[in-house]
Amino acid sequence: MASSDGPNETIFETLRKGVDPKIQEEKLREAAARQDAVNAKERRRLAELIDSNSTLPCTISSIRVLNANHTRRSFVESIFNPIINANKERPFTFAEAIREVSISADKLHRYDIFHQPISLTIDQPSRTSPFSTPTDIDFYLSVREKSRLRLRTGTDIGNAEGSGYANLLWRNIFGGAETLNLNASLGTRTRSSYQAAFEAPLSAGSSADIRGEVGGFASSTQNGFASHEEVLKGAWAKTRWLGESGTRHELGYNGTWRQITGLASNASPTVRGDAGDSFKSSITHTWIKDRRDNPVIPTSGYFTKSILELAGWGPLQGDVAFAKSELQTQGALPIPIPGVKGDSGVSLTTGFRAGLLYPLSLGFGSKPTSSRINDRFQIGGPADVRGFRLSGLGPHDGADAVGGDVYVAGSANLLFPIPRVDLDRPFRFQAFVNGGRLLALKGPKTTEKSTSAEAVRKSLSSTLQELGNGLPSLAAGVGLVYAHPAARLELNFTLPLVLRKGEDARKGLQFGIGINML
């Protein structure tokens, strides 16, 4: 028998040796390149065909969506019938027909029940039909439905908490892009959290961007920074829509029963005074405009978010009454480096946040009620003002962080690439400085359960003046940033620079995880 290394090697010996992975990879690349060339040629031919016939008149005979087995026919018709009806009133050109159907196909995709791409095929109906005309065309959209059920489980670590979660998503329940989302989690700080939300389009056919949602939740959270446990049970109803410029809006009602319980033996008088039950009945509007190139580690663009909440006033009733507003902004700017062509990987990110809680009268009364600890702002922590412990800034009663009614916070972050790591990898070094102020409304009457409207106005004026008195609490540091697709992870070395009496800073290593970090 010939040597296995010689030219007469048998096929069995060749199979035994296997295929060289490098050769196999090269063959796969060549096959993919050939397929790409074929697809590109087909696209060019289709573009030439459309261009040469773009002005020809046509009549849309039918639009059919293939493989939509779990989607209601009436739902699909509500999206495409307006095109057919408009075509009956006036003839389309070939280019207009393709554009209109493509727009509706994109709308169908935004309902998030089909995979991309949605392929479009054009054909002519059978000439044997007595109802067909020479200008008739049929459109076929081939779709692939997403899985109707999706179950996810996992663990989260960050923000001084570890937790395990389970999520069940039931998509396209009744065939009209409805969604049921069930969540459950258990953690070291949020001991338990359960949530159910049902969402559906409010105007199927006319817009995929207007959706309604109803849901309920229950949770129990250990707030160690204020020596108590907070138990929440409630429900909400909201609607979401997109503005013309891509802005996102959300308007909703929330009814929440809250209980401050499980007080520690050393709980402060402020926490003990707010212990017990309360009911918050509020309406909330959220507005978001996001023009960042990357929401986790942006290098250019800006982000703006405003939240307005009205609770307990007029017909809303409940046990608490206030107007609460919050503004969040972020801007990112790439920094060119002399001698480096193209993207240098260096960017400057700045952030600013501010909030105000203004006490109001319950119902149609005339005496505003003072704010409660579970309604006030809390700032400080690895995902907020770095260099401080969780809720470490602002008013404290003993060791308890009792929150504030007015706050401002800002940061400046310089991000630059890690040597010998490609720019497209999600790792960056950062150097930062951040700070903030958190204040309670000033005045002797704000500790009472109710006060006069004039006293609240004077208290707000004096608090705003105090906000600009002196430097804010400051911290600086350096660290490593990792942009996970779901969140931003940071490991920083922090150094507090300005600290006020009672505030709780942290010097040394600090780990944080979040989505919109300061």
N, C-alpha and C positions, 0 to 999 in steps of 0.2 A: 504494500500500500504506500502511496506517495506521502511525503511529509506534509503535515498540516500547514506548514509555512510556505509550501511550494505552490507553483501555479496550478497543480492538479488537485487542489483542496476540494473535498467532497462537500455537497450541499448540507449534509448533516453536521459536519464539523463547523461550517459557516454559521448555521443556526445555533450551534452550541456556544459559539463565541459571542453571539448577540450583535446588536447594532450599535455602532459608535454613537454616543449621545450627541456629539458635535455634528456628525453627519446628519442625524435625524433632525436636529434643530435647524440645520441649514436647509434641508428639504422642506420643512414646514414653512420657513420664511419664504422660500421660492414659490410654494403653492399659494401662500397668502398674497404675495406680490402679484401672481398671475390672476388671482380672483379679483384683487383690487383693480387691476388693469381692465378686466372684463366689465366690472361694475362701472368704472369711470367711462368706458366706451358707451355703455348702455345709457348712462346719464346724459352724455353729450348728444347721443342720437335722439333721446327724448326731448332734450332742450331744443335741438334743432327742429324737431317735429312740431313742438308747441309754438316756437317762434315763427315758423313758416305758415302756421294755421291760426295764429293768435287772433286775427281780426275776423275770422269766419263766424257767421251766426250759428248758434246751436241751441238746442232745447234739451233740458235735463229730463230724461224719461224716468229715471229712478236713481235712488241712492241707497245702496244696500251695505249693511255692516255685517261682515261674516265672522263667525265663531264667537259671537257675543251670546253665549248660551245661557248665562245667568242674569242678563240685562233685559229689562222690560222693553217690549217693542214700542210702547207708548213713550217711554223715556227717550229712546233713540229718535223717534219721529218728531218729538218736540224740539230736537236740535236741528234736524235737517229739513223738515217740512217747510219752514219759512223760506228756504232757498228755492224750493220747487214752486211755492206759491208766488214768490217774486218773479220767477222766470216765466210764469204764465201771463203775468201782466205786461212784461216786455222781454224781448229776446236778449240773451246774453251772447257776448262773443266767447270764443273758446277760452281765451285767457281769463275773462271775467268768471266763467264757470269754474275753472280750476282754482282761481283765487278764493272764491266764496266757499267752495267745498273744503279747501285747505284750512281756511279760518275756522270752520265748524269742526274739522278734525282736530285742530289744536284745542278747541274748547272741550271736545270729548276727552282728550288726554288730560286736561286739567282737573277732571273729576277724580283722577287717581284710581281708576279701576282697571286700566289697561296698561300693558307694558309698551315702552317705546321700542322701535318706531311703529307707527300706524301706516301701513303701506297702502298706496292709492293706485287703483287700476282703472283704466278707461276702456270702454268697449261700446260697440253699436248694437242695438237690439236686433232681433231677428227680422229680416226683411219680409218674412212670410206673414207677420202680424199685420192685420188690416188697420191697426191704430197707429203704426209707426210712420214716421216721416223721415226724409233723408237727413234732416238736421238733428235727429234724436241721438243722444248719447247716454250711456249708463255708467255710473260710478260705483266701484266696489272698494270698500275699505276693509282690509284684512287686519283683525285685531287679535291680541292674545291677552285674555283676562288674567289679572293678578290673582294670587291665591286668596280665597275668601277668608280663610282662617290663618292667623299667625300668632304663635305663642313664643314669647321670649322670657328668659329668666337670666339673672345675673347678679352681680354685686357691684356696689359703688363705694368708693373711699374718697373722702375729701370734706373740706369745710368742718373739720373736727368731728366727723361722723363716718361710720361705716354702716352699710345697709345691704340687704338682699331684696330683690324685687321680682315680681312676675307680671307680665303684661299680655293680655289677650286682645287681639284686634279682629273684629268680625266685619269684613268689608262687603259692601254691596248687598246688604241684607235682603231688601225687598226688590232688588233689581233697578233701583233708581239712585245709586251712588250714596246710599245711607251707610253710616259707620257706627258701630258700637265698640267702645274702648273701655276695657276693664283693667284697673291697676291695683296691685297690692304690694306693700313693702313693709319690712320690719327692720329696725335699725337701733343703733346705740343711743341716738338722741331722739329721732322721730321713732318712737317705740312701735307705732303701728300707723299705717295710712292706707285707706281704701277709697277708691274713686271709680265711678261709673259715668260715662258720658255718651250720649246719643247725638249724632250729628247728621244733618241732611241738607240738600240744596233747598233754598227757599224759592228759587225761580228757575226750575229746570227748563232748559231750552234757551232762555234769554241771557243767562249769565251763569258761568260756573264759579264765579268769585263771590257770590252772596250765599252764605250758609248760616243755618241756625243750629243751636246746640242747647240741650238741657242735660243736667247732670246732678249728681249728689256725691257727698264725700263725708268721711269721718276720719279723724286723726287724733293721735295723742303724742305730744312732743314734750320732752324734758328740756326746759330752759334753765340750764345750770347757771348761766350768767345772771339770772334774776331769781334763783332759789324757788322755782315753782314748776309745775307741769301744766300745760295748756291742752285742754280737750276741746275739739271742734267737731260740730256736726252741722251740715247745711246742704243747701241746694242752690242752683243757679240756672238762669236762662239768658242766653246771649245770642247776638248775631254778629257775624264778621263779614266784611266786604273790602274790596280793593278800590282805591281811588283811581282817577284817570292817570295820575302821574306815578302810579305804582305804590302809593302810600297804603298802609294797612290800617283799618279801623276795626274797633270792637266795642260794642255797646251792650251792657248786660245788667241784670239785677241779681243781687246776692242776698240770701237770707241765711245767717249763720248764728247758731247758738254756741256761745263760748263759755268755758268754765276754767277759771284759774284755781287749781287745786294742788294737792300734794306738796304743801309748803314745807321747806326745810326748817329745822328748829331754829336756825339763825336768820330766817327771812326778815327783811327790813320792814319797818312800819309802812312804807309806801306800797310794797308788794302785798302786805296783809290788808291794807285798806282797799285794794282793788280785787281781792280774792272773792271767789263766788261766781255766780252766773250773770251773764249779760246776753242780750240779743242784738245783733247788728243787722239792720235792713238798709241796703244801700244800692245805688246805681253807679256804674263805673263806665267811663269812656277811656279807651286806650288808642293812641295814635302813634304809628311807627313809620319812619322814612329811613330806609337803609340803602346807602349807595357805596358801601365798602366792597372792595374786591374779594375780601375774605372775612367772614364774620368772626373767626377765631383769632387769627393773626393778620390784621389788615395792614397793607402797605400803602394804600391810597383810598380816598373816598371819605365819607362821613356817615354818621348814624345819629338819629334824633328820635327820642321817645318821650311822650308825655302821658301821664296818668292822672285823671281827674275823678274823684270819688265824692259823692254826696250821701251822707248817712243820717237817718233819723229825723230829718227836717220835713215839716209839712205832713203829707199823707204817708210818708215812709214809716214813721213811728219807730218802734224799737226802744232800746235802753240807752243808746249812745247817739249823739248828734254832732256832726262836724263836717267841714269841707276840707278835703285833703288833695293836694296837688303835688306832683313830682315830675321833674324834668331830668332826662339823661341825654348827654351828648358825647360823641367821640369823633375825632378826626385823625386821619393818618396821612403822612406825607413821605414819599420816597426821597432819600438823600443821595445825590450823585457823589461819587468819589473820583477825584482827579486821577486820570490814568487808567480807570476801569471803564471799559465799554459796556453799554447796556445796563441791565439791572445790577446794582451793587449789592443788593440784599440788605442794605441799611435803611431803616425807616424810623420816623419819629411819630409816636402816637400820643395824643393828649385826650384826656377825659374830664368831664365836668358833670356834677350832679347836684341838685338842690331840691329841697322839699319843704312844704309848709302845711301844718295842720291847724285849722282855725275852728275853735269851738262854736257850736250853734245851739239854738234852743230846741228842745225836744218837741216834735209835733208842731203845734201852732203857738207854743209858749213864747215868753219874752226874756227868760233868763237862760243864758248859755250854760252848758254843763262842762266841767273840766274834763280833759282827756284822760284816758285810761292807759295803763302800761301796755296792753295788747293792741292799742291803736297807734301808739307813738312810733317814731322812727328809731331804728337801731343801726349804728354804723360802726365799722371796725372789723378787721378779720382778714384772712389770707386772700379772699376773693373780693375784698372791698378796699378799705384803707390798710394797705400792707404795713407790717411793723407794729400792729396792735392786735390784741386778742379779740376773739369774737365779741362784738358789742362793747369793745373796750373804750370807745370814745363817748364823751358826753356825760350827762348827769348821773351820779351814783348816790345811792343811799346805803352807806356802809360798803359792803362788797357787792351789792346788787346794782346792775346796770338798769336804770329805770326808764331810759329813753328820753327823747326830746321832741319838741313841736316844730323846730326849725333847724335845718341843717344845710351846709354846703360842703362839698368835697371835690377835690381835683387831683389830677396826676399827670405826669409827663414820663413817658417810657421811650428809651432809645434801644431799639432792637438791631442786632447785627449778627451776621452769619458765624457759624462755628468753623474754624479753620479745617480744611480738608473734608468738609461735608458739603455735598451739592446743595445749591440754593433751593432746589425743588423739594428737598427733604424738610419735614415739619419741625425742625429744631432751630432754636435761636438763643443767643445770649441776650440778656437785657440788663440795663441799668435804669433805675427809676428813682423818682422822688414823688411822694404823695402826701396829702394831708387833708384835714377837714375840721369843721366845728359843728357841734350838736348842742343845742340849747333848749331849755324849757322856757315857756312863757314867763316873763318876769312879773312880779307884783304880789302883794300879800294875799290877794283874794283867790289866786289861782289854785290854792290847795283846798279850797272849799268845793263842795259838790256842784254848786252853781254860783254864778256871779252876774254882774250886769254887763250889757253889751258894750257900754262905754269903757268899763274897766278892761275888757278883753282887747279893745282897740288900743288903749294906752299901753297895755302889757305887750302887745305885738310891736308897737312902735319902739319901746325901750329894748325889746329883745333884738330887733333888727339892728339897732344902734350898737348893741353889745357884740353882734356878730362880726362887725368890722373893727372891734377894739383889740389890737394886738395881733400877733402871729397866730395862725391856726396850728393845731397839733400836727407835727410833721415827722416823717420817717423817710429814710432813703435806703437803697440796697442794690444788690446785683443778684442775678439768678439765671436759671436755665428754664426755657419755655418749650413745651411740646404741644403741638397743635393736633390733638386727636380729632377725628371727624365729628365727634359728638360734643367735645368740650375742650377747654384749654387747661393744661396742667402746668403748674409752676413750682419750682423749688428755689427759694430765695434765701439769701442771707440779709437780714434786715437790721437797721440801726436807727432807733428812735432819736430824733433831734430836738423836738419841742414836745413837752408833755405837761398837761395840766393836772392839778390836784384831783386825785380820785380816779384818773384814767389808768387803764391797764395796758401797758405796752409789752412788746415781745422783742427781745434782742437775740439774734442768732438765726438758726434755720427755721423756715416756715414753709409748709406745703399747702398749696391751694388748688382747687379745681372749680371751674365755673364756665359759663357761656359768655355773658357780657360782663367782663371784669373791668374794674376801674382802671 
